[in-house]
Amino acid sequence: MAARAVVFGQASALVAALVAGMYGGVGAFLLEFLDIPPRRDQAIYAGLSVLTGIAVIAAALFLERVCKLPEDDDEDGRAAPAI
């Protein structure tokens, strides 16, 4: 179950970054048309989409961190040698 959550978090972070970047570009393009009311509304929606995408990225990275397993140590406190 935790492995699925980690994969879901990683996929969510990647998709949210793609969507936030796309809407960021659209919002930057619409900045020159803010005097037209429909374009101003679209620029506001694009900005809100970027903020929401950032929130999804933060939540997904938090989910990945929570589901990470602790490092495994031997009984005497030394880490196992790498092979």
Number of C-alpha atoms within 10 A of each C-alpha: 6 13 12 10 15 20 14 15 22 17 14 19 22 15 14 22 17 13 17 23 16 15 21 19 14 15 22 13 11 18 14 12 13 14 9 10 10 11 16 17 13 17 23 16 14 21 19 16 20 22 15 15 22 18 14 20 22 16 15 23 16 13 18 19 12 12 15 11 9 6 6 10 10 8 7 6 8 9 11 9 5 4 3
